[in-house]
Amino acid sequence: MLEDNCLILQNKKLLTTHNSKLINVDFAKLFTKGSWTSLGRYYVSNPSKLKELLVKAKKYASLDGLKSVKTEFLTICQYIGDVFTGRYKEYNILNLCVIVGAIVYVVTPIDILPDFIPAGFIDDTAIVVWAVHEFSDEIERYKQYKSRMANNKNGDASNIMDNIEEIEFKEIQPLNNTDNV
């Protein structure tokens, strides 16, 4: 018998269990071919809307349903915030759009498993795990940047999510680095 709410990453697909049944979702296909990446692009091109999204994400991060991935969720939120305040410039625009799409998915209460039903955050947790795994190189580069800033006397390694409501977001210019997601 499978343990409930178990997440398994296998061949770029995330498997999760609910009521001892295996649920197989191809998140890569769902995100790169679906509307979530389009929503990510919309938010990336609208900094004021993106800021509203991250304010909402900050509230979601404290929910019990996301406690197992809170650190990872806040890391990708901070990554997005640092890109849009101009602090972090080593991002890939396509990856950024998909990661923003993942945040949109998590804060949208009606998705594959609506958040208001028991175990409704399993899919949201799975999305965070998938995004962090799928874009591990991008996230690792960002973590190294944050580490460099923390070790640099003139660097700003503050957590942007602490006062996200007061930060001004800027429009970003897509970089030439447009590797496929």
N, C-alpha and C positions, 0 to 999 in steps of 0.2 A: 504494500500500500504506500502511495506517495504522500509525503508530508505536504499539508496545505500551505499555500503562499510561498512555495519554493521557486526560485528563479534559476534557470539553467541556460547558459549561452552555448549554442551548438551551431557550427557552420553559419555564422552571422545571423542566426535566427534565435530568438529568445523564446524559450519554453517556460511556461509558468503552470503552476498547479492550483486548482481550486476545487474543493469538494472531491479530492482524490482523482480528478480528471486532468489530463494533460492538455493545456491550451497552447497551440503552436502559432505564433504570430511572426511573420517576416517583417520586422520593423524597418529594415533597410528598404524594402520595396514600398512599404506603407509611407515612409517619409520621403524617399527620393522620387517616387512616382506619384505620390498623392498630394492632397491639398495642404498638408502640414508644411511642406517646404515652401509652397506658394505663400502661405501665411507668414512664414519666416521672412521671405523676401519683402512682403508688405511692411512688416515691422522694421526691418533693416532700413527700408527707404523712408520711414516715418519716425524720426527720433523721439518726438513727443509721445507717440503711441507706444514706442518701445520702453520709454521711461515708465509709463503707466503699467505696462506689462511687468516690469521688474519690481515695481512697488507691490503689485499683486503677488508676484512670486515670493517676495520677502515674507509676506503673510502666510503663504502656503507652506513655506519651509518649516514653519513651526507646528504644522499639523502632525498628529500621531501617525497617520498613514504613510508619511514620508520620512519618518525618523531614521529608518535604516539607510537612507541615502541622502540625509540632510547635508552632510559635508560636501558630497559630490555635486548636489543640486546647487548649493550656494557658490561652489567654485565656478560652475559654468555660468551662473548669473553674474558673478563678479567679473569673469572673463568678458562677457558681453558689455557690462558697464564700463570696464576699462578701455575697450575698443571705442565705445561711443563718447568717451570723455577725452579721447586722444592720447591717453596714457599708454596704451598697448597698440603697436602697429604691425606686429608680425603675424597677423591673422590671414586666413584663407577665406575669401568672401563666400565661396560656395559652402564651405564647412560652417561658416558663421550662420548662414541662412538656415541650414538644417538644424543646427544647435538651437537657434532662436525658435524654430518650429517645434522642437522638443519642449521648450519652456511653454510655448503656447498650448501644446497638448496637455501638459501637466496642470496648468491653471484653468483649463476648460473643464467644467464639471461634467459635461455630457460628452463622453468619448466611448471607447470600446466597453469599458466597465464604468458606468456612471459613479461618481464619487460618493453619492448619497446612499448607495447600497452597501451591505456588508462586503468587505474585501474589495471595495471600489477603487482603492489606491494601488492594487496589484499592478495594473497596467501602467500607471504613472511611475511607479517604482521601476518597472521594467524598462520604460522609456529612458529614464535617467541612467540606468545601468547600461543600456544599449548605446546611448549617446556618448557616455564617457569611454566606453570600450571602442566604439567605432571611430571616435576622433581622439584616441589616446595620444597620438603624436602631437596634435594641436594643443590639447590640454596640458601635456607634459612641457611643451615649449612655453606655454603661459606660466606654469608653475615655476619653471626655471627663471623666467623674467621676474616673477614676484620675489623669488629668492635673491636675485641680483639686486633688486630695488631695496630689499630689507637689509642687505649688506652694504649698500652704498649710502654714504652720509647724506648725499643730496637727493637720493631716490625717494619716491613716494610709494610705500608698500602698504598704505592704509587700506582697510577693507571698505570698498565703495558701497557695499550693501548696508553699512551702518547708518549712513545718512543719504540714502538713494533719493529720498524725497526732495532734497535741496540741491542736488547736483544738476548742472546743465549738460544736456546731451547735445552733441554736434552731429552734423551730417558727415558721413565718411565717404571717402572716394574708394571705389573698388580698386584693388591692387591688380597687377598683372598676374599674380599667382592665382590661377583659377583651375587648379587640378580638379579632376572629377571627384565627386563625393561618392 
